[in-house]
Amino acid sequence: MNDLPPILDSAPAPQEANGSSPPVLLSYEAPTGSSWTSARCSTVSFVATGLFSADLLFLIVTDRGSTGALILLAGSSIVSLIAGLAAREYAEISSSLRRRANRALGFLLGGLIVLTLSISGVFDRGHGRESANRVKCGSNMRQIGQAILLYANENKGVYPPTLDLLISEEELESRVLTCPTSDDDPAPGATTQQVRQNFRSNPKYCSYIYLGAGFTQTSASASHVVVHERMQNHKNAGMNVLYGDGSVTWLNLPESQYLLAELQSGHNPPRPQPAKPGKP
């Protein structure tokens, strides 16, 4: 009797009345709490990674390292990292959820590498661009100084009373009168007279402060300030200054503040800056 097969094994499969097999009902396994948690964490991780990618693309395309954009970049990467790690931790039951969490972490780790490179690149590009703009701004001032000397040579050594005369008399291009770092625009116009009129009508068309009115070629010394910038041109980092001998010098913030204080006190040329205590 023990050699006989089990009854259940030998029993024929149940048949329907028409001879066909009954439909097979697929079983459904309700998701557990950890599965739901993993799915939600993976979704959060993917959303944060999407924000990270969009913000990174914005930085690359616009080449602007704004504080808000960098904060969003760092915040989205942190949220994506935490959510991705949580999704992997809870994805113990479903292998598909684990693969999904692994993909999210893979995207994030690659993004973090790009984040490090992009942030350093944005700041490096910004610093390099500002350095180049300072040089270009100084070149603008040298051209202004040359135009002033040409005007003085044609007018008995007298400097022009205003800078707009350099546009009409010496054919100075209006773009030379704007700092490339500032938000100012070159004065528009189809003719030289139109450019000059527009230049005089709107201070936004000039980035520089002219102090040469009343100077002559003999009265302007190498210490006299003829033209200087507005401090906001270079985000209050310093400014270029044109002196009476035609030289242009970049002054850092403390030097610029001292020079402006001297000019506001009526000292042109400015008095020598006192040495700091402890320095000769």
Backbone as JSON, one array per atom type, in Angstrom:
{
  "sequence": "MNDLPPILDSAPAPQEANGSSPPVLLSYEAPTGSSWTSARCSTVSFVATGLFSADLLFLIVTDRGSTGALILLAGSSIVSLIAGLAAREYAEISSSLRRRANRALGFLLGGLIVLTLSISGVFDRGHGRESANRVKCGSNMRQIGQAILLYANENKGVYPPTLDLLISEEELESRVLTCPTSDDDPAPGATTQQVRQNFRSNPKYCSYIYLGAGFTQTSASASHVVVHERMQNHKNAGMNVLYGDGSVTWLNLPESQYLLAELQSGHNPPRPQPAKPGKP",
  "N": [[0.82, -1.21, 0.0], [2.0, 1.2, 0.6], [3.39, 1.77, -1.67], [1.73, 2.85, -3.47], [0.83, 5.68, -5.5], [0.21, 9.03, -4.36], [-3.2, 10.07, -3.81], [-3.97, 12.6, -4.63], [-2.08, 13.19, -6.54], [-2.7, 11.5, -8.6], [-5.17, 12.19, -9.31], [-7.45, 13.32, -11.74], [-7.43, 16.42, -13.58], [-9.88, 18.87, -12.84], [-12.78, 19.27, -14.89], [-14.69, 21.37, -17.02], [-18.19, 21.61, -17.79], [-18.4, 21.53, -20.55], [-16.13, 20.25, -21.22], [-13.77, 21.67, -21.2], [-10.88, 23.15, -19.58], [-11.03, 24.82, -16.42], [-10.86, 28.42, -15.97], [-7.72, 29.88, -15.07], [-6.96, 31.43, -12.12], [-5.07, 34.22, -11.44], [-2.86, 34.81, -8.85], [-2.59, 37.54, -6.56], [-0.24, 39.43, -5.0], [-0.29, 41.45, -2.35], [1.26, 44.62, -2.09], [3.88, 45.18, 0.18], [4.62, 47.23, 3.1], [7.29, 48.08, 2.97], [7.8, 47.89, 0.23], [6.11, 49.83, -0.86], [7.26, 52.08, 0.35], [9.83, 52.04, -0.77], [9.2, 52.44, -3.46], [8.11, 55.01, -3.4], [10.3, 56.49, -2.43], [12.09, 56.09, -4.52], [10.75, 57.45, -6.55], [10.81, 60.08, -5.55], [13.58, 60.4, -5.59], [14.1, 60.29, -8.37], [12.66, 62.53, -9.24], [14.04, 64.59, -7.89], [16.53, 64.23, -9.08], [15.84, 64.95, -11.66], [15.28, 67.7, -11.31], [17.84, 68.47, -10.56], [19.25, 67.93, -12.96], [17.97, 69.71, -14.74], [18.55, 72.18, -13.58], [21.33, 72.15, -13.7], [21.68, 72.14, -16.46], [20.67, 74.68, -17.0], [22.66, 76.27, -15.79], [24.86, 75.63, -17.39], [24.07, 76.46, -19.96], [23.36, 79.21, -19.67], [25.6, 80.12, -18.43], [25.84, 81.27, -15.91], [26.61, 81.61, -12.64], [24.66, 81.86, -10.44], [23.64, 82.47, -7.04], [21.2, 81.37, -6.14], [20.69, 79.38, -8.08], [22.83, 77.64, -7.67], [22.34, 76.84, -5.04], [19.92, 75.45, -5.38], [20.9, 73.43, -7.0], [22.69, 72.07, -5.28], [20.89, 71.38, -3.22], [18.96, 69.73, -4.52], [20.58, 67.6, -5.29], [21.33, 66.53, -2.8], [18.83, 65.75, -1.73], [18.11, 63.86, -3.67], [20.13, 61.97, -3.29], [19.69, 61.08, -0.62], [17.05, 60.07, -0.85], [17.44, 58.13, -2.81], [19.21, 56.32, -1.52], [17.52, 55.54, 0.58], [15.51, 54.28, -0.89], [16.89, 52.09, -1.93], [17.47, 50.78, 0.45], [14.96, 49.96, 1.39], [14.1, 48.37, -0.66], [13.83, 45.4, -0.57], [12.18, 43.3, -1.13], [11.11, 43.43, -3.72], [12.73, 42.89, -6.69], [12.68, 44.48, -8.93], [12.18, 46.99, -7.92], [14.55, 47.36, -6.55], [16.37, 47.46, -8.67], [15.43, 49.77, -9.83], [16.0, 51.63, -7.82], [18.76, 51.41, -7.85], [19.33, 52.45, -10.39], [18.54, 55.08, -10.02], [20.42, 55.88, -8.11], [22.7, 55.57, -9.63], [22.35, 57.51, -11.66], [22.44, 59.74, -9.99], [25.03, 59.65, -8.79], [26.63, 59.99, -11.03], [25.73, 62.53, -11.68], [26.61, 63.98, -9.48], [29.33, 64.01, -9.86], [29.47, 65.54, -12.18], [28.38, 67.83, -11.08], [30.39, 68.75, -9.29], [32.44, 69.34, -11.12], [31.13, 71.21, -12.74], [30.42, 73.35, -11.02], [32.92, 74.29, -10.21], [33.83, 74.95, -12.74], [31.99, 76.95, -13.52], [32.54, 79.01, -11.67], [35.22, 79.43, -12.26], [35.07, 80.26, -14.92], [33.56, 82.56, -14.55], [35.3, 84.12, -13.0], [37.49, 84.34, -14.75], [36.25, 85.67, -16.88], [35.57, 88.12, -15.7], [38.12, 89.13, -15.14], [39.08, 89.47, -17.74], [37.25, 91.4, -18.6], [37.94, 93.56, -17.0], [40.41, 94.23, -18.06], [39.6, 94.92, -20.66], [37.96, 97.07, -20.04], [39.86, 98.84, -19.01], [41.25, 99.24, -21.38], [39.31, 100.63, -22.81], [39.31, 103.02, -21.36], [41.88, 103.97, -21.93], [41.6, 104.54, -24.64], [39.73, 106.58, -24.43], [41.32, 108.47, -23.12], [43.24, 108.96, -25.13], [41.58, 110.1, -27.08], [40.82, 112.4, -25.71], [43.28, 113.79, -25.58], [43.72, 114.22, -28.31], [41.57, 115.92, -28.84], [42.34, 118.05, -27.2], [44.7, 118.86, -28.46], [43.64, 119.99, -30.72], [42.29, 122.13, -29.75], [43.72, 124.22, -28.49], [45.05, 123.08, -26.32], [43.12, 122.65, -24.39], [41.05, 120.61, -22.41], [38.12, 118.64, -23.27], [34.87, 119.85, -22.33], [32.81, 118.02, -21.83], [32.2, 114.47, -22.22], [30.73, 113.72, -24.43], [31.46, 115.27, -26.58], [33.65, 114.01, -27.61], [32.57, 112.04, -29.13], [31.41, 113.32, -31.34], [33.44, 115.05, -32.23], [35.88, 113.67, -32.25], [35.21, 111.24, -33.21], [34.78, 109.06, -31.53], [33.78, 105.83, -30.69], [30.64, 104.88, -29.33], [30.51, 102.56, -27.82], [32.91, 102.41, -26.52], [32.61, 103.96, -24.34], [31.29, 102.55, -22.44], [31.41, 100.2, -19.8], [32.31, 96.79, -20.08], [31.51, 95.0, -18.09], [29.44, 96.22, -16.77], [25.89, 97.07, -16.66], [25.32, 98.85, -18.6], [24.55, 100.25, -21.84], [25.77, 100.76, -25.19], [25.35, 103.97, -26.71], [22.74, 104.33, -29.05], [22.15, 105.07, -32.57], [21.71, 106.38, -35.87], [23.32, 108.25, -37.06], [26.28, 110.22, -36.32], [25.58, 112.51, -34.85], [23.07, 111.79, -33.85], [23.81, 109.66, -32.19], [25.35, 111.07, -30.34], [23.4, 112.8, -29.21], [21.63, 110.93, -28.07], [23.38, 109.8, -26.24], [23.8, 111.9, -24.45], [21.27, 112.15, -23.41], [20.64, 110.03, -21.78], [21.87, 108.6, -18.89], [22.54, 105.92, -18.75], [23.97, 105.23, -20.91], [26.61, 105.65, -20.46], [29.44, 104.61, -18.66], [31.32, 105.82, -17.15], [32.89, 108.33, -15.06], [33.56, 111.63, -15.65], [36.13, 113.91, -15.01], [37.63, 115.84, -16.15], [36.94, 118.38, -17.08], [37.85, 121.7, -17.61], [40.52, 121.19, -17.29], [43.84, 121.45, -18.69], [46.42, 120.63, -21.07], [48.74, 121.3, -19.82], [48.08, 121.73, -17.16], [47.07, 119.35, -16.18], [48.35, 116.83, -14.35], [50.36, 113.83, -13.84], [49.21, 112.78, -11.6], [46.64, 113.68, -11.41], [43.21, 112.84, -11.5], [41.4, 111.99, -14.26], [39.36, 110.46, -15.44], [37.17, 108.16, -13.94], [35.7, 105.04, -12.88], [32.29, 103.98, -12.09], [31.66, 102.47, -8.99], [29.98, 100.26, -8.94], [30.31, 99.08, -11.38], [32.08, 96.92, -11.49], [31.02, 95.23, -9.59], [31.59, 96.32, -7.08], [34.21, 95.59, -6.59], [36.41, 97.04, -7.22], [38.01, 99.54, -9.32], [38.82, 101.03, -12.52], [41.08, 103.7, -13.31], [41.72, 106.69, -15.02], [44.48, 108.72, -15.51], [46.1, 111.99, -15.6], [48.34, 111.82, -17.26], [47.65, 110.01, -19.16], [47.82, 107.37, -18.4], [46.42, 104.28, -17.18], [45.09, 102.75, -14.34], [44.3, 99.95, -12.34], [42.47, 99.9, -9.39], [42.12, 98.39, -6.23], [39.43, 97.52, -3.88], [39.79, 98.89, -1.25], [41.64, 100.9, -2.05], [40.19, 102.19, -4.03], [38.02, 103.2, -2.55], [39.35, 105.02, -0.9], [40.36, 106.83, -2.8], [37.97, 107.85, -3.94], [36.9, 109.1, -1.69], [38.78, 111.13, -1.32], [38.42, 112.61, -3.69], [35.78, 113.45, -3.34], [36.19, 115.14, -1.26], [37.34, 117.24, -2.46], [39.97, 117.02, -3.27], [41.96, 116.82, -5.84], [44.75, 116.51, -7.57], [44.48, 113.38, -5.71], [45.49, 113.1, -2.28], [48.42, 111.38, -1.1], [47.91, 108.05, 0.01], [47.77, 107.3, 3.44], [50.24, 105.3, 5.12], [49.67, 102.01, 6.43], [49.47, 101.18, 9.93], [52.46, 99.89, 11.3], [53.63, 99.36, 8.92], [56.16, 100.47, 6.67]],
  "CA": [[0.0, 0.0, 0.0], [2.84, 2.38, 0.64], [3.96, 2.04, -3.0], [0.76, 3.49, -4.31], [1.0, 7.14, -5.56], [-0.82, 9.8, -3.63], [-4.46, 10.22, -4.53], [-4.02, 13.93, -5.26], [-1.22, 13.21, -7.72], [-3.3, 10.75, -9.69], [-6.51, 12.69, -9.59], [-7.5, 14.12, -12.99], [-7.77, 17.83, -13.42], [-11.33, 19.1, -12.98], [-13.22, 19.66, -16.22], [-15.95, 22.09, -17.13], [-19.26, 20.82, -18.4], [-18.15, 21.39, -21.99], [-14.89, 19.52, -21.41], [-12.59, 22.55, -21.15], [-10.33, 23.4, -18.24], [-11.52, 26.08, -15.83], [-9.87, 29.52, -16.04], [-6.75, 29.95, -13.98], [-6.99, 32.72, -11.44], [-3.74, 34.67, -11.04], [-2.81, 35.29, -7.47], [-2.07, 38.91, -6.38], [0.44, 39.62, -3.72], [-0.4, 42.86, -1.96], [2.56, 45.21, -1.78], [4.16, 45.41, 1.59], [4.96, 48.62, 3.44], [8.63, 48.41, 2.48], [7.73, 48.07, -1.22], [5.55, 51.16, -1.11], [8.26, 53.07, 0.76], [10.89, 52.05, -1.77], [8.69, 53.07, -4.69], [7.99, 56.45, -3.18], [11.65, 57.05, -2.34], [12.65, 56.1, -5.87], [10.1, 58.54, -7.28], [11.4, 61.33, -5.05], [14.96, 60.47, -6.08], [14.08, 60.63, -9.79], [12.22, 63.92, -9.38], [15.15, 65.44, -7.49], [17.55, 64.13, -10.12], [15.37, 65.77, -12.78], [15.55, 69.1, -10.96], [19.29, 68.63, -10.62], [19.67, 67.98, -14.36], [17.46, 70.94, -15.35], [19.31, 73.32, -13.04], [22.68, 72.06, -14.25], [21.59, 72.59, -17.85], [20.54, 76.13, -16.96], [23.97, 76.86, -15.49], [25.76, 75.47, -18.53], [23.61, 77.25, -21.11], [23.42, 80.64, -19.39], [26.94, 80.45, -17.92], [25.67, 82.15, -14.77], [26.71, 80.91, -11.37], [23.9, 82.59, -9.44], [23.57, 81.79, -5.74], [19.98, 80.57, -6.09], [20.83, 78.2, -8.92], [23.77, 76.73, -7.04], [21.66, 76.27, -3.87], [19.0, 74.45, -5.91], [21.71, 72.32, -7.49], [23.16, 71.31, -4.13], [19.75, 70.82, -2.5], [18.36, 68.62, -5.28], [21.5, 66.46, -5.25], [21.26, 65.94, -1.46], [17.54, 65.07, -1.63], [18.17, 62.67, -4.51], [21.02, 60.99, -2.66], [19.02, 60.5, 0.54], [15.91, 59.27, -1.31], [17.95, 56.95, -3.5], [19.71, 55.38, -0.51], [16.36, 54.98, 1.27], [14.83, 53.34, -1.8], [17.69, 50.86, -1.97], [17.36, 50.13, 1.75], [13.65, 49.34, 1.54], [13.78, 47.51, -1.81], [14.32, 44.06, -0.27], [11.24, 42.29, -1.6], [10.95, 43.52, -5.17], [14.0, 43.1, -7.4], [12.51, 45.59, -9.87], [12.37, 48.22, -7.17], [15.98, 47.5, -6.26], [17.0, 47.94, -9.9], [15.02, 51.16, -10.0], [16.78, 52.43, -6.88], [20.14, 51.43, -8.32], [19.41, 53.39, -11.51], [18.48, 56.44, -9.47], [21.71, 56.18, -7.5], [23.67, 55.71, -10.71], [22.17, 58.85, -12.22], [22.86, 60.75, -9.03], [26.48, 59.65, -8.64], [27.17, 60.65, -12.22], [25.41, 63.95, -11.59], [27.45, 64.62, -8.47], [30.63, 64.26, -10.48], [29.29, 66.7, -13.05], [28.16, 68.99, -10.21], [31.68, 69.26, -8.84], [33.15, 69.95, -12.26], [30.41, 72.37, -13.28], [30.52, 74.48, -10.1], [34.27, 74.85, -10.35], [33.92, 75.57, -14.05], [31.22, 78.19, -13.54], [33.27, 80.06, -10.96], [36.45, 79.74, -13.0], [34.71, 81.06, -16.08], [33.16, 83.88, -14.09], [36.48, 84.87, -12.59], [38.25, 84.67, -15.94], [35.54, 86.67, -17.66], [35.69, 89.41, -15.03], [39.49, 89.61, -15.35], [39.16, 89.95, -19.12], [36.48, 92.63, -18.71], [38.72, 94.64, -16.39], [41.41, 94.62, -19.06], [38.9, 95.62, -21.74], [37.53, 98.36, -19.49], [41.05, 99.68, -19.0], [41.52, 99.62, -22.77], [38.35, 101.7, -23.14], [39.77, 104.28, -20.76], [43.04, 104.47, -22.68], [41.08, 105.15, -25.86], [39.14, 107.86, -24.03], [42.44, 109.38, -22.88], [43.81, 109.35, -26.42], [40.64, 111.02, -27.72], [40.92, 113.68, -24.98], [44.51, 114.46, -26.01], [43.49, 114.69, -29.68], [40.7, 117.1, -28.74], [43.13, 119.15, -26.63], [45.62, 119.34, -29.48], [42.88, 120.78, -31.69], [41.6, 123.22, -29.05], [44.69, 125.0, -27.72], [45.43, 122.37, -25.11], [42.02, 122.58, -23.41], [40.3, 119.36, -22.39], [36.7, 118.83, -23.58], [34.03, 120.03, -21.13], [32.01, 116.81, -21.63], [32.68, 113.35, -23.02], [29.98, 113.53, -25.67], [32.18, 115.94, -27.66], [34.58, 113.06, -28.21], [31.82, 111.27, -30.13], [31.21, 114.11, -32.55], [34.67, 115.72, -32.69], [36.98, 112.73, -32.44], [34.62, 110.01, -33.73], [34.92, 107.98, -30.56], [32.61, 104.95, -30.7], [29.91, 104.93, -28.06], [30.77, 101.35, -27.04], [34.11, 102.65, -25.72], [32.18, 104.7, -23.15], [30.57, 101.63, -21.56], [32.2, 99.11, -19.25], [31.71, 95.51, -20.47], [30.92, 94.3, -16.94], [28.26, 96.94, -16.29], [24.63, 96.86, -17.37], [25.13, 99.96, -19.51], [24.53, 99.94, -23.26], [26.28, 101.83, -26.06], [24.31, 104.86, -27.23], [22.41, 104.0, -30.43], [21.94, 106.2, -33.47], [22.09, 106.16, -37.27], [24.37, 109.22, -37.39], [27.1, 110.62, -35.17], [24.83, 113.46, -34.04], [22.04, 111.05, -33.12], [24.49, 108.94, -31.12], [25.72, 112.04, -29.32], [22.19, 113.24, -28.52], [21.17, 109.82, -27.21], [24.35, 109.66, -25.16], [23.56, 112.97, -23.49], [19.91, 112.09, -22.87], [20.44, 108.89, -20.87], [23.14, 108.23, -18.23], [22.79, 104.5, -18.91], [24.86, 105.04, -22.05], [27.99, 105.97, -20.07], [29.83, 103.92, -17.44], [32.48, 106.48, -16.56], [32.75, 109.66, -14.48], [34.57, 112.51, -16.26], [36.53, 115.01, -14.14], [38.64, 116.63, -16.86], [36.48, 119.71, -17.5], [38.68, 122.77, -17.07], [41.94, 120.84, -17.35], [44.59, 121.68, -19.93], [47.54, 119.71, -21.17], [49.8, 121.72, -18.89], [47.62, 121.69, -15.77], [46.78, 117.97, -15.78], [49.57, 116.08, -14.05], [50.22, 112.37, -13.8], [48.46, 112.4, -10.39], [45.25, 114.13, -11.53], [42.23, 111.87, -12.0], [40.62, 112.55, -15.36], [38.16, 109.61, -15.58], [37.13, 106.94, -13.12], [34.47, 104.26, -13.05], [31.38, 103.8, -10.97], [32.07, 101.29, -8.24], [29.14, 99.1, -9.23], [30.65, 98.49, -12.67], [32.74, 95.64, -11.24], [30.41, 94.64, -8.39], [32.27, 96.88, -5.91], [35.51, 94.95, -6.36], [37.45, 98.01, -7.53], [37.71, 100.33, -10.51], [39.91, 101.57, -13.34], [41.22, 105.15, -13.2], [42.55, 107.34, -16.03], [45.18, 109.86, -14.95], [46.4, 113.08, -16.53], [49.38, 111.45, -18.23], [47.12, 109.0, -20.07], [47.95, 106.01, -17.86], [45.23, 103.7, -16.57], [45.46, 101.87, -13.24], [43.23, 99.27, -11.61], [42.54, 100.05, -7.94], [41.26, 97.46, -5.51], [38.35, 98.16, -3.15], [40.24, 99.94, -0.3], [42.25, 102.01, -2.79], [39.11, 102.92, -4.7], [37.26, 103.94, -1.54], [40.16, 106.16, -0.47], [40.42, 107.81, -3.89], [36.67, 108.52, -4.04], [36.77, 110.0, -0.54], [39.63, 112.28, -1.6], [37.78, 113.42, -4.73], [34.6, 114.08, -2.76], [36.67, 116.2, -0.37], [37.9, 118.3, -3.28], [41.4, 116.82, -3.48], [42.35, 116.24, -7.12], [45.05, 115.09, -7.34], [44.29, 112.88, -4.35], [46.67, 113.04, -1.43], [48.91, 110.0, -0.94], [47.22, 107.29, 1.05], [48.67, 107.03, 4.59], [50.67, 103.91, 5.3], [49.02, 101.33, 7.54], [50.35, 101.03, 11.1], [53.35, 98.73, 11.25], [54.25, 99.27, 7.61], [56.9, 101.68, 6.36]],
  "C": [[0.85, 1.25, 0.0], [3.41, 2.73, -0.7], [2.99, 2.76, -3.9], [0.99, 5.0, -4.34], [-0.09, 7.85, -4.79], [-2.05, 10.01, -4.48], [-4.5, 11.55, -5.27], [-3.2, 13.96, -6.53], [-1.87, 12.51, -8.89], [-4.66, 11.27, -10.07], [-6.5, 13.52, -10.84], [-7.9, 15.55, -12.69], [-9.25, 18.03, -13.6], [-11.65, 19.63, -14.37], [-14.51, 20.45, -16.12], [-16.97, 21.19, -17.78], [-19.0, 20.58, -19.86], [-16.83, 20.71, -22.27], [-13.64, 20.36, -21.35], [-12.14, 22.74, -19.71], [-10.85, 24.72, -17.72], [-10.45, 27.16, -15.94], [-8.98, 29.54, -14.82], [-6.77, 31.34, -13.39], [-5.58, 33.07, -10.98], [-3.79, 35.22, -9.63], [-2.19, 36.68, -7.45], [-1.48, 39.05, -5.0], [0.42, 41.1, -3.36], [0.97, 43.42, -1.61], [2.72, 45.45, -0.28], [4.52, 46.87, 1.82], [6.33, 49.01, 2.91], [8.63, 48.64, 0.98], [7.19, 49.45, -1.56], [6.56, 52.25, -0.76], [9.37, 53.17, -0.27], [10.44, 52.73, -3.05], [8.61, 54.58, -4.54], [9.36, 57.12, -3.11], [12.31, 57.11, -3.71], [12.05, 57.24, -6.7], [10.67, 59.89, -6.86], [12.81, 61.51, -5.59], [15.0, 60.87, -7.55], [13.65, 62.07, -10.02], [13.35, 64.88, -9.01], [16.28, 65.4, -8.5], [17.15, 64.94, -11.35], [15.59, 67.25, -12.54], [17.04, 69.4, -11.05], [19.74, 68.8, -12.07], [19.21, 69.28, -15.02], [18.25, 72.15, -14.88], [20.73, 73.33, -13.58], [22.71, 72.52, -15.71], [21.46, 74.1, -17.93], [21.88, 76.81, -16.72], [24.91, 76.77, -16.69], [25.37, 76.37, -19.68], [23.78, 78.74, -20.86], [24.78, 81.09, -18.9], [26.85, 81.44, -16.76], [25.67, 81.33, -13.49], [25.97, 81.64, -10.27], [23.79, 81.78, -8.16], [22.35, 80.89, -5.66], [20.09, 79.28, -6.89], [21.76, 77.18, -8.28], [23.16, 76.09, -5.79], [20.68, 75.18, -4.31], [19.75, 73.22, -6.38], [22.17, 71.44, -6.33], [22.0, 70.63, -3.4], [19.14, 69.62, -3.21], [19.27, 67.39, -5.25], [21.44, 65.76, -3.88], [19.95, 65.15, -1.29], [17.55, 63.78, -2.45], [19.03, 61.6, -3.9], [20.32, 60.29, -1.5], [17.87, 59.58, 0.11], [16.38, 58.01, -2.02], [18.48, 55.9, -2.54], [18.55, 54.73, 0.25], [15.63, 53.97, 0.4], [15.58, 52.02, -1.87], [17.54, 50.08, -0.67], [16.04, 49.37, 1.89], [13.32, 48.36, 0.42], [14.33, 46.11, -1.59], [13.41, 42.98, -0.86], [11.18, 42.26, -3.12], [12.31, 43.8, -5.82], [13.89, 44.26, -8.38], [12.68, 46.92, -9.16], [13.83, 48.44, -6.83], [16.71, 48.0, -7.5], [16.67, 49.4, -10.13], [15.81, 52.08, -9.06], [18.23, 52.52, -7.32], [20.32, 52.39, -9.49], [19.4, 54.82, -11.0], [19.83, 56.83, -8.85], [22.79, 56.35, -8.57], [23.59, 57.07, -11.36], [22.73, 59.91, -11.27], [24.38, 60.81, -8.89], [27.16, 60.28, -9.85], [26.91, 62.15, -12.17], [26.27, 64.67, -10.58], [28.84, 64.9, -9.01], [30.54, 65.49, -11.38], [29.08, 67.96, -12.23], [29.47, 69.6, -9.76], [32.43, 69.96, -9.95], [32.46, 71.22, -12.73], [30.52, 73.58, -12.36], [31.9, 75.12, -10.19], [34.42, 75.54, -11.69], [33.18, 76.88, -14.14], [31.97, 79.32, -12.86], [34.55, 80.44, -11.68], [36.15, 80.6, -14.21], [34.31, 82.47, -15.67], [34.34, 84.74, -13.7], [37.31, 85.27, -13.8], [37.59, 85.73, -16.79], [35.65, 88.04, -17.04], [37.09, 89.99, -15.21], [39.65, 90.16, -16.76], [38.4, 91.27, -19.28], [37.19, 93.82, -18.07], [39.77, 95.17, -17.37], [40.75, 95.4, -20.19], [38.41, 96.98, -21.29], [38.7, 99.32, -19.43], [41.43, 100.13, -20.39], [40.56, 100.72, -23.23], [38.83, 103.04, -22.6], [40.99, 104.84, -21.49], [42.6, 105.13, -23.99], [40.42, 106.49, -25.57], [40.25, 108.88, -23.8], [43.09, 109.85, -24.17], [42.9, 110.34, -27.15], [40.67, 112.39, -27.04], [42.15, 114.46, -25.43], [44.38, 114.98, -27.44], [42.62, 115.94, -29.67], [41.5, 118.29, -28.21], [44.1, 119.72, -27.65], [44.93, 120.24, -30.49], [42.22, 122.0, -31.07], [42.53, 123.92, -28.05], [45.01, 124.38, -26.36], [44.35, 122.2, -24.08], [41.29, 121.24, -23.54], [38.83, 119.62, -22.72], [35.88, 119.01, -22.3], [33.18, 118.8, -20.82], [32.5, 115.72, -22.57], [31.95, 113.2, -24.33], [30.64, 114.24, -26.85], [33.17, 115.01, -28.34], [33.89, 112.21, -29.28], [31.72, 112.04, -31.44], [32.51, 114.68, -33.11], [35.79, 114.73, -33.0], [36.51, 111.35, -32.91], [34.87, 108.81, -32.81], [33.65, 107.14, -30.56], [31.96, 104.91, -29.33], [30.16, 103.69, -27.21], [31.99, 101.52, -26.13], [33.75, 103.32, -24.4], [31.35, 103.84, -22.2], [31.5, 100.52, -21.09], [31.54, 97.77, -19.6], [31.08, 94.74, -19.32], [29.63, 94.95, -16.47], [27.02, 96.56, -17.1], [24.35, 97.97, -18.38], [25.22, 99.5, -20.96], [25.15, 101.08, -24.06], [25.12, 102.68, -26.59], [24.02, 104.52, -28.69], [22.27, 105.27, -31.28], [22.44, 105.88, -34.87], [23.21, 107.09, -37.69], [25.14, 109.57, -36.12], [26.35, 111.58, -34.27], [23.72, 112.77, -33.24], [22.65, 110.27, -31.95], [24.84, 109.9, -29.99], [24.51, 112.52, -28.53], [21.65, 112.16, -27.59], [22.09, 109.64, -26.01], [24.1, 110.7, -24.06], [22.22, 112.82, -22.78], [19.73, 111.0, -21.81], [21.77, 108.5, -20.23], [23.49, 106.76, -18.35], [23.75, 104.22, -20.06], [26.31, 105.39, -21.72], [28.3, 105.32, -18.72], [30.88, 104.66, -16.63], [32.16, 107.89, -16.08], [33.91, 110.52, -15.0], [34.84, 113.69, -15.34], [37.49, 115.97, -14.84], [38.19, 118.0, -17.31], [37.3, 120.79, -16.81], [40.16, 122.45, -17.06], [42.53, 121.27, -18.7], [45.75, 120.69, -19.95], [48.67, 120.06, -20.2], [49.36, 121.6, -17.43], [47.36, 120.27, -15.27], [48.09, 117.21, -15.58], [49.3, 114.59, -14.05], [49.43, 111.9, -12.58], [46.99, 112.81, -10.46], [44.38, 113.0, -12.09], [41.38, 112.55, -13.06], [39.31, 111.78, -15.54], [38.28, 108.47, -14.58], [35.78, 106.27, -13.31], [33.52, 104.47, -11.88], [31.72, 102.49, -10.29], [31.25, 100.06, -8.6], [29.46, 98.45, -10.57], [31.23, 97.09, -12.5], [32.29, 95.05, -9.91], [31.17, 95.04, -7.12], [33.58, 96.18, -5.58], [36.66, 95.92, -6.56], [37.06, 98.79, -8.77], [38.99, 100.72, -11.23], [39.89, 103.1, -13.24], [42.16, 105.64, -14.31], [43.16, 108.6, -15.44], [45.6, 110.85, -16.05], [47.48, 112.77, -17.55], [48.94, 110.39, -19.21], [47.23, 107.57, -19.57], [46.64, 105.59, -17.19], [45.68, 102.68, -15.53], [44.22, 101.24, -12.63], [43.48, 99.43, -10.12], [41.62, 99.04, -7.29], [40.25, 98.23, -4.65], [38.83, 99.21, -2.15], [40.85, 101.14, -1.01], [41.19, 102.86, -3.48], [38.32, 103.77, -3.71], [38.04, 105.17, -1.06], [40.18, 107.24, -1.55], [39.09, 108.56, -4.01], [36.46, 109.48, -2.88], [37.6, 111.27, -0.75], [38.97, 113.2, -2.64], [36.55, 114.14, -4.18], [34.98, 115.21, -1.8], [37.33, 117.34, -1.14], [39.39, 118.17, -3.54], [41.62, 116.08, -4.79], [43.54, 117.04, -7.66], [44.83, 114.65, -5.89], [45.61, 112.89, -3.56], [47.14, 111.59, -1.29], [48.21, 109.31, 0.22], [48.18, 107.0, 2.2], [49.02, 105.56, 4.7], [49.97, 103.31, 6.51], [50.0, 101.2, 8.7], [51.18, 99.75, 11.0], [54.03, 98.53, 9.93], [54.98, 100.56, 7.32], [56.23, 102.5, 5.31]]
}
